Amino acid sequence: MTTSEQIKVLCVRMGISVSELARRIGQSPQNFNAKLKRGTITEKDLIKIADILFISYEQTFTLPNGEKIIIKNTGEVKKHKNGVE
């Protein structure tokens, strides 16, 4: 599933339109829809979406030894070993 598809699913589950989400993050619906179509949503956009919707955003790198490096929408980087803090 692409990031654009995930954002559309998120909107459905949160009960808002993509246009409303765009307005809430300070972008025009036209610009935001163009970003979705081009697949050029940035990590900054994703963090802002999470903050505006009061949800968390995480991006994870998993190393061969099981250690995880998780980047959360707080801008904070946390290291986990086998998924445990």
C-alpha positions as CSV (number, residue, x, y, z in Angstrom):
1,M,0.0,0.0,0.0
2,T,1.4,3.4,-1.0
3,T,1.7,6.3,1.4
4,S,-1.1,8.1,-0.6
5,E,-3.4,5.1,-0.2
6,Q,-2.6,4.9,3.5
7,I,-3.5,8.6,3.9
8,K,-6.8,8.0,2.1
9,V,-7.6,5.0,4.4
10,L,-6.7,7.2,7.4
11,C,-9.1,9.9,6.3
12,V,-11.9,7.3,6.0
13,R,-11.2,5.9,9.5
14,M,-10.9,9.3,11.0
15,G,-14.1,10.4,9.4
16,I,-12.7,13.4,7.5
17,S,-12.2,14.1,3.8
18,V,-8.8,14.4,2.2
19,S,-9.7,18.1,1.4
20,E,-10.4,18.7,5.1
21,L,-7.1,17.1,6.1
22,A,-5.3,19.3,3.6
23,R,-6.9,22.4,5.1
24,R,-6.0,21.3,8.7
25,I,-2.4,20.9,7.8
26,G,-2.3,24.3,6.1
27,Q,-2.3,23.2,2.5
28,S,-4.8,23.8,-0.3
29,P,-6.8,20.7,-1.2
30,Q,-5.5,21.1,-4.8
31,N,-1.9,21.1,-3.8
32,F,-2.3,18.2,-1.3
33,N,-4.2,16.1,-3.9
34,A,-1.4,16.8,-6.4
35,K,1.1,15.6,-3.8
36,L,-1.0,12.4,-3.3
37,K,-1.2,11.8,-7.0
38,R,2.6,12.3,-7.5
39,G,3.5,10.4,-4.4
40,T,5.5,13.3,-3.1
41,I,4.2,13.4,0.5
42,T,7.1,14.3,2.8
43,E,7.9,13.0,6.2
44,K,7.3,16.5,7.5
45,D,3.7,16.2,6.0
46,L,3.2,12.9,7.7
47,I,4.3,14.2,11.1
48,K,2.0,17.2,10.7
49,I,-0.9,15.0,9.8
50,A,-0.3,12.9,12.9
51,D,0.0,15.9,15.1
52,I,-3.2,17.6,13.7
53,L,-5.2,14.3,14.2
54,F,-3.7,13.6,17.6
55,I,-2.4,10.2,16.5
56,S,1.1,8.8,16.4
57,Y,3.4,8.4,13.4
58,E,6.2,5.9,13.4
59,Q,8.8,4.9,10.9
60,T,11.0,2.0,11.8
61,F,14.3,0.6,10.6
62,T,14.9,-3.0,11.7
63,L,18.5,-4.2,11.9
64,P,19.6,-7.8,11.2
65,N,20.1,-8.4,15.0
66,G,16.5,-7.4,15.7
67,E,17.3,-3.9,17.0
68,K,14.7,-1.3,15.9
69,I,15.3,2.3,15.3
70,I,11.9,4.0,15.6
71,I,11.3,7.6,14.5
72,K,8.1,9.0,16.0
73,N,6.2,12.2,15.2
74,T,7.7,13.8,18.3
75,G,10.9,14.1,16.3
76,E,12.4,11.8,18.9
77,V,14.5,8.7,17.9
78,K,14.2,5.7,20.1
79,K,16.2,2.5,19.9
80,H,14.5,-0.8,20.7
81,K,16.0,-4.3,20.9
82,N,13.5,-7.0,19.8
83,G,10.7,-4.5,20.0
84,V,11.2,-3.8,23.7
85,E,12.2,-0.3,25.0
